[in-house]
Amino acid sequence: MNYDFDTITFNHSIEIQIRFADLDALNHVNNGFQCHYFDVGRVNYFQDALKRNINLAEIDLVLVHTEFDFLAPIEGNDEILVQSKTISFGKKSVKMFQRIIDKHSGKVKTTCYSVLSAMDTNTKQSKVVPLEYRQAFSKIDDIE
């Protein structure tokens, strides 16, 4: 991934609790669990933006593409944040950047670029991104 995450302003973050089960034999958070941390960050971002709880059975944004760069290990005693930002909208998609950082030093541990597609949960077909999402996400991230 060749994105300059250092120049991006993130207006949303959530602290992640590292659990013993997330760790490998070297006391590092397994890469698969880091993917889960980004999921937690996205759902929290949606809930904060929309100002309501999200029923995951009815959510109509699905992850269709994701890229990760694992830059530094996350260890069991680290305190970390997942930061999330919507960067653009397509007609039927939302693009996001996220990163995991050390809470105290700000050191970037992992970065994530993802594309989400709006989906009609009844027909399982893509649909236009709801205006409610565009307005709410734009309010957090100042997107035009």
Accessible surface in RSA format (square Angstrom, percent):
REM  Atomic radii and reference values for relative SASA: ProtOr
REM  Chains: A
REM  Algorithm: Lee & Richards
REM  Probe-radius: 1.40
REM  Slices: 20
REM RES _ NUM      All-atoms   Total-Side   Main-Chain    Non-polar    All polar
REM                ABS   REL    ABS   REL    ABS   REL    ABS   REL    ABS   REL
RES MET A   1    58.83  30.5   1.53   1.0  57.30 136.4   8.32   7.1  50.52  66.9
RES ASN A   2   156.52 107.9 119.60 115.6  36.93  88.9  39.19  94.3 117.34 113.4
RES TYR A   3    84.80  39.6  62.80  35.7  22.00  57.2  47.49  35.7  37.31  46.0
RES ASP A   4    84.88  59.5  69.30  69.0  15.58  36.8  38.54  90.7  46.34  46.2
RES PHE A   5    14.22   7.1  11.41   7.1   2.81   7.3  11.41   6.9   2.81   8.0
RES ASP A   6   120.55  84.4  90.23  89.8  30.32  71.7  28.43  66.9  92.12  91.9
RES THR A   7   105.15  74.8  70.21  71.2  34.94  83.3  64.50  86.6  40.64  61.4
RES ILE A   8    30.99  17.6  18.79  14.0  12.21  29.4  22.98  16.5   8.01  21.7
RES THR A   9    93.32  66.4  85.42  86.6   7.90  18.8  56.15  75.4  37.17  56.2
RES PHE A  10    26.07  13.0   1.12   0.7  24.94  64.9   1.12   0.7  24.94  71.4
RES ASN A  11    84.93  58.6  48.55  46.9  36.38  87.6  21.44  51.6  63.49  61.4
RES HIS A  12    14.62   8.0  11.09   7.7   3.53   9.0  13.40  13.8   1.22   1.4
RES SER A  13    55.43  46.8  31.04  41.4  24.39  56.2   3.54   7.5  51.89  72.7
RES ILE A  14    39.86  22.7  34.80  25.9   5.06  12.2  39.86  28.7   0.00   0.0
RES GLU A  15    89.33  51.3  69.57  52.6  19.76  47.1  27.67  53.5  61.66  50.3
RES ILE A  16    15.66   8.9   9.01   6.7   6.64  16.0  10.34   7.4   5.31  14.4
RES GLN A  17   149.55  83.6 130.46  95.3  19.09  45.4  46.61  99.2 102.94  78.1
RES ILE A  18    27.57  15.7   4.31   3.2  23.25  56.0   4.31   3.1  23.25  63.1
RES ARG A  19   109.39  45.9 105.24  53.6   4.15   9.9  54.48  74.5  54.91  33.3
RES PHE A  20   181.42  90.8 167.89 104.0  13.53  35.2 170.08 103.1  11.34  32.5
RES ALA A  21    76.72  70.5  54.44  84.0  22.28  50.7  63.10  88.9  13.62  36.1
RES ASP A  22     0.23   0.2   0.00   0.0   0.23   0.6   0.23   0.5   0.00   0.0
RES LEU A  23    40.62  22.6  17.50  12.5  23.12  58.1  17.53  12.3  23.09  62.1
RES ASP A  24    62.90  44.1  44.56  44.4  18.34  43.4  32.76  77.1  30.14  30.1
RES ALA A  25   112.79 103.7  65.31 100.8  47.47 108.0  78.41 110.4  34.38  91.1
RES LEU A  26   132.72  73.9 114.97  82.3  17.75  44.6 120.29  84.5  12.43  33.4
RES ASN A  27    69.68  48.1  66.85  64.6   2.84   6.8  29.02  69.8  40.66  39.3
RES HIS A  28    49.55  27.1  49.55  34.4   0.00   0.0  29.34  30.2  20.21  23.5
RES VAL A  29     4.96   3.3   0.00   0.0   4.96  12.0   0.00   0.0   4.96  13.5
RES ASN A  30    68.67  47.4  64.80  62.6   3.87   9.3   7.75  18.7  60.92  58.9
RES ASN A  31    75.57  52.1  72.51  70.1   3.06   7.4  19.90  47.9  55.67  53.8
RES GLY A  32    44.84  55.3   0.00   N/A  44.84  55.3  33.52  92.0  11.31  25.3
RES PHE A  33    69.08  34.6  68.03  42.1   1.06   2.7  68.67  41.6   0.41   1.2
RES GLN A  34     5.24   2.9   5.24   3.8   0.00   0.0   0.00   0.0   5.24   4.0
RES CYS A  35    40.26  30.5  39.09  43.6   1.17   2.8  21.33  54.0  18.93  20.4
RES HIS A  36    82.67  45.2  80.45  55.9   2.23   5.7  53.90  55.5  28.78  33.5
RES TYR A  37     3.52   1.6   3.52   2.0   0.00   0.0   3.52   2.6   0.00   0.0
RES PHE A  38     0.61   0.3   0.61   0.4   0.00   0.0   0.61   0.4   0.00   0.0
RES ASP A  39    60.89  42.7  59.81  59.5   1.07   2.5  20.01  47.1  40.88  40.8
RES VAL A  40    51.83  34.1  47.00  42.6   4.82  11.6  50.96  44.3   0.87   2.4
RES GLY A  41     0.05   0.1   0.00   N/A   0.05   0.1   0.05   0.1   0.00   0.0
RES ARG A  42    13.06   5.5  13.06   6.7   0.00   0.0   1.87   2.6  11.19   6.8
RES VAL A  43    40.33  26.5  40.33  36.5   0.00   0.0  40.33  35.0   0.00   0.0
RES ASN A  44    34.03  23.5  33.05  31.9   0.98   2.4   3.34   8.0  30.69  29.7
RES TYR A  45     0.00   0.0   0.00   0.0   0.00   0.0   0.00   0.0   0.00   0.0
RES PHE A  46     6.86   3.4   6.86   4.2   0.00   0.0   6.86   4.2   0.00   0.0
RES GLN A  47    46.38  25.9  43.83  32.0   2.54   6.1   6.20  13.2  40.17  30.5
RES ASP A  48    71.63  50.2  58.78  58.5  12.85  30.4  19.62  46.2  52.00  51.9
RES ALA A  49     9.12   8.4   0.00   0.0   9.12  20.7   1.00   1.4   8.12  21.5
RES LEU A  50    18.51  10.3   2.34   1.7  16.17  40.7   5.24   3.7  13.27  35.7
RES LYS A  51   160.42  78.3 125.93  77.3  34.49  82.1 103.99  93.6  56.43  60.1
RES ARG A  52   111.67  46.9  97.27  49.6  14.39  34.3  63.25  86.4  48.42  29.3
RES ASN A  53   130.68  90.1 113.22 109.4  17.46  42.0  28.21  67.9 102.48  99.1
RES ILE A  54    20.96  11.9   6.60   4.9  14.36  34.6   6.93   5.0  14.03  38.1
RES ASN A  55    81.20  56.0  66.69  64.5  14.50  34.9  30.02  72.2  51.18  49.5
RES LEU A  56   113.56  63.2  96.04  68.7  17.52  44.0  96.34  67.7  17.22  46.3
RES ALA A  57    91.31  84.0  52.26  80.6  39.05  88.8  64.42  90.7  26.89  71.2
RES GLU A  58   119.00  68.3 106.93  80.9  12.08  28.8  37.13  71.8  81.88  66.8
RES ILE A  59    35.85  20.4  27.37  20.4   8.48  20.4  31.61  22.8   4.24  11.5
RES ASP A  60    18.60  13.0  18.60  18.5   0.00   0.0   3.42   8.0  15.19  15.1
RES LEU A  61     8.47   4.7   1.41   1.0   7.06  17.8   1.41   1.0   7.06  19.0
RES VAL A  62    50.02  32.9  46.26  41.9   3.76   9.1  50.02  43.5   0.00   0.0
RES LEU A  63    77.59  43.2  47.82  34.2  29.77  74.8  47.82  33.6  29.77  80.1
RES VAL A  64    87.97  57.9  50.70  45.9  37.28  89.8  58.79  51.1  29.19  79.2
RES HIS A  65    81.32  44.4  74.20  51.6   7.12  18.2  55.30  57.0  26.01  30.3
RES THR A  66    49.52  35.2  29.48  29.9  20.04  47.8  29.10  39.1  20.42  30.9
RES GLU A  67    55.29  31.7  49.99  37.8   5.30  12.6  26.42  51.1  28.87  23.6
RES PHE A  68    56.55  28.3  32.75  20.3  23.80  61.9  32.75  19.9  23.80  68.1
RES ASP A  69    41.59  29.1  39.11  38.9   2.47   5.9   7.25  17.1  34.34  34.2
RES PHE A  70    83.83  41.9  52.41  32.5  31.42  81.8  52.55  31.9  31.28  89.5
RES LEU A  71   107.66  60.0  72.30  51.7  35.36  88.9  75.99  53.4  31.66  85.2
RES ALA A  72    13.43  12.4   5.03   7.8   8.40  19.1  10.43  14.7   3.01   8.0
RES PRO A  73    74.64  54.4  62.90  57.3  11.74  42.7  72.70  60.0   1.94  12.1
RES ILE A  74     0.41   0.2   0.00   0.0   0.41   1.0   0.00   0.0   0.41   1.1
RES GLU A  75    70.33  40.4  70.33  53.2   0.00   0.0   8.24  15.9  62.09  50.7
RES GLY A  76    22.86  28.2   0.00   N/A  22.86  28.2   5.18  14.2  17.69  39.6
RES ASN A  77   124.92  86.1  95.54  92.3  29.38  70.7  43.75 105.3  81.17  78.5
RES ASP A  78    31.33  21.9  19.75  19.7  11.58  27.4   3.61   8.5  27.71  27.6
RES GLU A  79    76.75  44.1  71.88  54.4   4.86  11.6  25.06  48.5  51.69  42.2
RES ILE A  80     0.00   0.0   0.00   0.0   0.00   0.0   0.00   0.0   0.00   0.0
RES LEU A  81    32.56  18.1  32.56  23.3   0.00   0.0  32.56  22.9   0.00   0.0
RES VAL A  82     0.05   0.0   0.00   0.0   0.05   0.1   0.00   0.0   0.05   0.1
RES GLN A  83    23.64  13.2  23.64  17.3   0.00   0.0   0.00   0.0  23.64  17.9
RES SER A  84     0.00   0.0   0.00   0.0   0.00   0.0   0.00   0.0   0.00   0.0
RES LYS A  85    31.23  15.2  31.23  19.2   0.00   0.0  21.51  19.4   9.72  10.4
RES THR A  86     0.09   0.1   0.00   0.0   0.09   0.2   0.00   0.0   0.09   0.1
RES ILE A  87    53.53  30.5  31.11  23.2  22.42  54.0  33.57  24.2  19.96  54.2
RES SER A  88    40.07  33.9  39.39  52.6   0.68   1.6  33.24  70.8   6.83   9.6
RES PHE A  89    40.76  20.4  10.27   6.4  30.48  79.3  10.80   6.5  29.96  85.7
RES GLY A  90    29.02  35.8   0.00   N/A  29.02  35.8  27.67  75.9   1.36   3.0
RES LYS A  91   146.37  71.4 130.40  80.0  15.96  38.0  80.63  72.6  65.73  70.0
RES LYS A  92    84.92  41.4  81.73  50.1   3.19   7.6  40.10  36.1  44.82  47.7
RES SER A  93    25.25  21.3  25.25  33.7   0.00   0.0  14.07  30.0  11.18  15.7
RES VAL A  94     0.00   0.0   0.00   0.0   0.00   0.0   0.00   0.0   0.00   0.0
RES LYS A  95    76.95  37.5  76.95  47.2   0.00   0.0  23.91  21.5  53.04  56.5
RES MET A  96     0.05   0.0   0.00   0.0   0.05   0.1   0.00   0.0   0.05   0.1
RES PHE A  97    18.10   9.1  18.10  11.2   0.00   0.0  18.10  11.0   0.00   0.0
RES GLN A  98     0.42   0.2   0.42   0.3   0.00   0.0   0.42   0.9   0.00   0.0
RES ARG A  99    35.64  15.0  35.64  18.2   0.00   0.0   0.06   0.1  35.58  21.6
RES ILE A 100     0.00   0.0   0.00   0.0   0.00   0.0   0.00   0.0   0.00   0.0
RES ILE A 101    14.63   8.3  14.63  10.9   0.00   0.0  14.63  10.5   0.00   0.0
RES ASP A 102    20.56  14.4  20.56  20.5   0.00   0.0   1.74   4.1  18.82  18.8
RES LYS A 103    85.73  41.8  63.87  39.2  21.87  52.1  34.92  31.4  50.81  54.1
RES HIS A 104   135.11  73.8  98.57  68.5  36.54  93.5  78.33  80.7  56.78  66.1
RES SER A 105    85.38  72.1  44.72  59.7  40.66  93.7  51.27 109.2  34.11  47.8
RES GLY A 106    37.97  46.8   0.00   N/A  37.97  46.8  22.37  61.4  15.60  34.9
RES LYS A 107   116.83  57.0 106.77  65.5  10.06  24.0  69.00  62.1  47.83  50.9
RES VAL A 108    28.42  18.7  19.79  17.9   8.63  20.8  19.79  17.2   8.63  23.4
RES LYS A 109    20.10   9.8  20.10  12.3   0.00   0.0   0.39   0.4  19.71  21.0
RES THR A 110     0.13   0.1   0.13   0.1   0.00   0.0   0.00   0.0   0.13   0.2
RES THR A 111     5.40   3.8   5.40   5.5   0.00   0.0   3.50   4.7   1.90   2.9
RES CYS A 112     0.50   0.4   0.28   0.3   0.23   0.5   0.00   0.0   0.50   0.5
RES TYR A 113    22.63  10.6  22.63  12.9   0.00   0.0   8.78   6.6  13.85  17.1
RES SER A 114     0.28   0.2   0.28   0.4   0.00   0.0   0.00   0.0   0.28   0.4
RES VAL A 115    21.47  14.1  21.47  19.4   0.00   0.0  21.47  18.7   0.00   0.0
RES LEU A 116     4.99   2.8   4.99   3.6   0.00   0.0   4.99   3.5   0.00   0.0
RES SER A 117    20.81  17.6  20.81  27.8   0.00   0.0  10.42  22.2  10.39  14.6
RES ALA A 118     0.00   0.0   0.00   0.0   0.00   0.0   0.00   0.0   0.00   0.0
RES MET A 119    39.02  20.2  39.02  25.8   0.00   0.0  21.50  18.3  17.52  23.2
RES ASP A 120    45.25  31.7  43.97  43.8   1.29   3.0   6.66  15.7  38.60  38.5
RES THR A 121    44.59  31.7  36.05  36.5   8.54  20.4  12.70  17.1  31.89  48.2
RES ASN A 122   137.26  94.7 107.00 103.4  30.27  72.9  27.01  65.0 110.25 106.6
RES THR A 123    81.91  58.3  61.96  62.8  19.95  47.5  67.06  90.1  14.85  22.5
RES LYS A 124   134.77  65.7 116.26  71.3  18.51  44.1  84.79  76.3  49.98  53.2
RES GLN A 125   116.63  65.2 114.68  83.8   1.95   4.6  37.22  79.2  79.41  60.2
RES SER A 126    60.27  50.9  38.07  50.8  22.20  51.1  20.21  43.0  40.05  56.1
RES LYS A 127    63.74  31.1  59.44  36.5   4.30  10.2  34.90  31.4  28.84  30.7
RES VAL A 128    76.76  50.5  70.01  63.4   6.74  16.2  70.01  60.8   6.74  18.3
RES VAL A 129     2.06   1.4   0.00   0.0   2.06   5.0   0.00   0.0   2.06   5.6
RES PRO A 130    32.63  23.8  22.96  20.9   9.67  35.1  32.63  26.9   0.00   0.0
RES LEU A 131   116.68  65.0 109.45  78.3   7.23  18.2 109.45  76.9   7.23  19.5
RES GLU A 132    82.78  47.5  74.39  56.3   8.39  20.0  40.72  78.8  42.06  34.3
RES TYR A 133    17.25   8.1  17.25   9.8   0.00   0.0   3.71   2.8  13.54  16.7
RES ARG A 134    59.32  24.9  58.96  30.1   0.36   0.9  26.52  36.2  32.80  19.9
RES GLN A 135   108.50  60.7  99.60  72.8   8.90  21.2  40.40  86.0  68.10  51.7
RES ALA A 136    14.25  13.1   7.93  12.2   6.32  14.4  13.01  18.3   1.25   3.3
RES PHE A 137     0.47   0.2   0.47   0.3   0.00   0.0   0.47   0.3   0.00   0.0
RES SER A 138    25.16  21.3  21.60  28.8   3.56   8.2  15.46  32.9   9.70  13.6
RES LYS A 139   163.48  79.8 132.88  81.5  30.60  72.9  89.20  80.3  74.28  79.1
RES ILE A 140    40.06  22.8  26.31  19.6  13.75  33.1  32.94  23.7   7.12  19.3
RES ASP A 141     5.83   4.1   0.00   0.0   5.83  13.8   0.00   0.0   5.83   5.8
RES ASP A 142   129.21  90.5 108.29 107.8  20.92  49.5  31.11  73.2  98.10  97.8
RES ILE A 143    33.94  19.3  17.95  13.4  15.99  38.6  21.75  15.7  12.19  33.1
RES GLU A 144   208.44 119.7 141.61 107.1  66.83 159.1  88.92 172.0 119.52  97.6
END  Absolute sums over single chains surface
CHAIN  1 A     7934.0       6255.4       1678.5       4123.5       3810.5
END  Absolute sums over all chains
TOTAL          7934.0       6255.4       1678.5       4123.5       3810.5
